[in-house]
Amino acid sequence: MTSSSANKLGFNIRQTGAAGLLAIAWLTLPAILGFTLLASLGNVSSWLTGLGPAGPLIFACLFAATSGCGVLPTYAQAVLAGWAFGAGIGLVASLAGFVGGALLGWAIASAVSGDRIVHLIDRHPHGKIIRRSIVERGFWQTGGLVALLRLPPNSPFALTNLVMAAARVPLLTYLAGTAVGMLPRTAIVVLMSAAAAAHGEDLQAFVTEGPGIWMLIGGIVVLLAALALLSAIGKRAVAKFT
């Protein structure tokens, strides 16, 4: 939540306390440390493949820990999974990693934010209506909104964990929406990385080129559509109440 949008609800970023500091950290750390991982993918991939059958399990645990703690981005780790383990095992390991990371991120965010964010939002009448109209719509509708927010490749994983936990989205709904929303973009990256490795392509060249400009543009379009939908739901709820 930006300071301008927070002000519209009657509070500023300073009032969010530790949750605000965590949001800043989770927005910046993955972007900074992600470059470190991308630069070392070759060495890390060799290390993982050298672990034998335990490699995918260790990778999934590391994926969950680093993404859940908001240290590394999910995109770079999905590239690593496809390159080191191939399409099938890489996708399963990545799925376990980001679902585990979502659960860990939820636990950390819930402990840090407590009830502060909910109280700040609910203190404003319209804020309370909007939050409940999004969070309390039931398993399928709220889960669908979570999935839609997770779908764009440029959606920040750790920051979204914090927002969902602070807003009190039900845990099972949150995890299901995360799994459904992140599966397509993760599958694309893992499959492309595995194919590049199978054809002997250069790892650094693949990382530099990424999944392509069209995937990025598509992600921006989906993200804007998700935000527009959330805005429409909020406005409709406020209009209905008033």
RAFEN-V228604 format. One record per backbone hydrogen bond with DSSP energy under -1.0 kcal/mol. CO is the residue of the C=O (numbers start at 0). NH is the residue of the N-H. E is the energy in kcal/mol with one decimal. If there is no record, write none. Layout:
co=CO nh=NH e=E
co=CO nh=NH e=E
This chain:
co=1 nh=5 e=-2.3
co=2 nh=6 e=-2.2
co=3 nh=7 e=-1.4
co=5 nh=10 e=-2.0
co=6 nh=9 e=-1.5
co=11 nh=14 e=-1.2
co=12 nh=15 e=-1.1
co=13 nh=16 e=-1.3
co=15 nh=18 e=-1.4
co=16 nh=20 e=-1.4
co=17 nh=21 e=-2.5
co=18 nh=22 e=-2.1
co=19 nh=23 e=-1.9
co=20 nh=24 e=-2.3
co=21 nh=25 e=-2.8
co=22 nh=26 e=-1.1
co=23 nh=27 e=-1.6
co=24 nh=28 e=-2.8
co=27 nh=31 e=-2.0
co=28 nh=32 e=-3.1
co=29 nh=33 e=-1.6
co=32 nh=36 e=-1.7
co=33 nh=37 e=-2.5
co=34 nh=38 e=-2.1
co=39 nh=43 e=-2.5
co=40 nh=44 e=-2.9
co=41 nh=45 e=-2.0
co=42 nh=46 e=-2.0
co=43 nh=47 e=-2.4
co=44 nh=48 e=-2.4
co=45 nh=49 e=-1.5
co=47 nh=50 e=-1.3
co=48 nh=51 e=-1.1
co=51 nh=54 e=-2.0
co=53 nh=57 e=-2.5
co=54 nh=58 e=-2.8
co=55 nh=59 e=-2.5
co=56 nh=60 e=-2.1
co=57 nh=61 e=-2.4
co=58 nh=62 e=-3.1
co=59 nh=63 e=-2.5
co=60 nh=64 e=-2.4
co=61 nh=65 e=-2.9
co=62 nh=66 e=-2.4
co=63 nh=67 e=-2.1
co=64 nh=68 e=-1.7
co=65 nh=70 e=-3.1
co=65 nh=71 e=-1.3
co=73 nh=77 e=-2.1
co=74 nh=78 e=-2.1
co=75 nh=79 e=-1.9
co=76 nh=80 e=-2.1
co=77 nh=81 e=-2.2
co=78 nh=82 e=-2.2
co=79 nh=83 e=-2.5
co=80 nh=84 e=-2.6
co=81 nh=85 e=-1.3
co=85 nh=89 e=-1.3
co=86 nh=90 e=-2.1
co=87 nh=91 e=-2.0
co=88 nh=92 e=-2.7
co=89 nh=93 e=-2.0
co=90 nh=94 e=-2.6
co=91 nh=95 e=-2.4
co=92 nh=96 e=-2.0
co=93 nh=97 e=-2.9
co=94 nh=98 e=-2.0
co=95 nh=99 e=-2.1
co=96 nh=100 e=-2.4
co=97 nh=101 e=-2.1
co=98 nh=102 e=-2.0
co=99 nh=103 e=-2.4
co=100 nh=104 e=-2.9
co=101 nh=105 e=-2.2
co=102 nh=106 e=-2.1
co=103 nh=107 e=-2.5
co=104 nh=108 e=-2.9
co=105 nh=109 e=-2.7
co=106 nh=110 e=-2.0
co=107 nh=111 e=-2.3
co=108 nh=112 e=-3.0
co=109 nh=113 e=-2.1
co=112 nh=115 e=-1.7
co=114 nh=118 e=-2.5
co=115 nh=119 e=-2.3
co=116 nh=120 e=-2.6
co=117 nh=121 e=-3.2
co=118 nh=122 e=-1.3
co=120 nh=123 e=-1.4
co=123 nh=127 e=-2.4
co=124 nh=128 e=-1.8
co=125 nh=129 e=-2.6
co=126 nh=130 e=-2.5
co=127 nh=131 e=-2.2
co=128 nh=132 e=-2.2
co=129 nh=133 e=-1.2
co=130 nh=134 e=-3.1
co=131 nh=135 e=-1.9
co=137 nh=141 e=-2.3
co=138 nh=142 e=-2.1
co=139 nh=143 e=-2.0
co=140 nh=144 e=-1.8
co=141 nh=145 e=-2.3
co=142 nh=146 e=-2.5
co=143 nh=147 e=-2.2
co=144 nh=148 e=-2.0
co=145 nh=149 e=-1.7
co=146 nh=150 e=-1.4
co=151 nh=154 e=-1.7
co=155 nh=159 e=-2.0
co=156 nh=160 e=-1.9
co=157 nh=161 e=-1.9
co=158 nh=162 e=-2.3
co=159 nh=163 e=-2.6
co=160 nh=164 e=-2.3
co=161 nh=165 e=-2.8
co=162 nh=166 e=-2.0
co=163 nh=168 e=-2.4
co=164 nh=167 e=-1.1
co=169 nh=173 e=-2.7
co=170 nh=174 e=-2.7
co=171 nh=175 e=-2.5
co=172 nh=176 e=-2.5
co=173 nh=177 e=-2.1
co=174 nh=178 e=-2.5
co=175 nh=179 e=-2.3
co=176 nh=180 e=-2.5
co=177 nh=181 e=-2.4
co=178 nh=182 e=-1.3
co=181 nh=185 e=-2.2
co=182 nh=186 e=-2.8
co=183 nh=187 e=-2.1
co=184 nh=188 e=-1.8
co=185 nh=189 e=-2.8
co=186 nh=190 e=-2.7
co=187 nh=191 e=-2.3
co=188 nh=192 e=-2.4
co=189 nh=193 e=-2.8
co=190 nh=194 e=-2.4
co=191 nh=195 e=-2.2
co=192 nh=196 e=-2.2
co=193 nh=197 e=-2.4
co=194 nh=198 e=-1.6
co=195 nh=200 e=-2.6
co=196 nh=199 e=-1.3
co=201 nh=205 e=-2.0
co=202 nh=206 e=-2.5
co=203 nh=207 e=-2.3
co=204 nh=208 e=-2.4
co=205 nh=209 e=-2.7
co=211 nh=215 e=-1.3
co=212 nh=216 e=-2.6
co=213 nh=217 e=-2.6
co=214 nh=218 e=-2.2
co=215 nh=219 e=-2.1
co=216 nh=220 e=-2.3
co=217 nh=221 e=-2.4
co=218 nh=222 e=-2.4
co=219 nh=223 e=-2.5
co=220 nh=224 e=-2.2
co=221 nh=225 e=-2.5
co=222 nh=226 e=-2.4
co=223 nh=227 e=-2.3
co=224 nh=228 e=-2.3
co=225 nh=229 e=-2.4
co=226 nh=230 e=-2.4
co=227 nh=231 e=-2.3
co=228 nh=232 e=-2.4
co=229 nh=233 e=-2.4
co=230 nh=234 e=-2.6
co=231 nh=235 e=-2.3
co=232 nh=236 e=-2.3
co=233 nh=237 e=-2.3
co=234 nh=238 e=-2.5
co=235 nh=239 e=-2.4
co=236 nh=240 e=-2.1
co=237 nh=241 e=-2.6
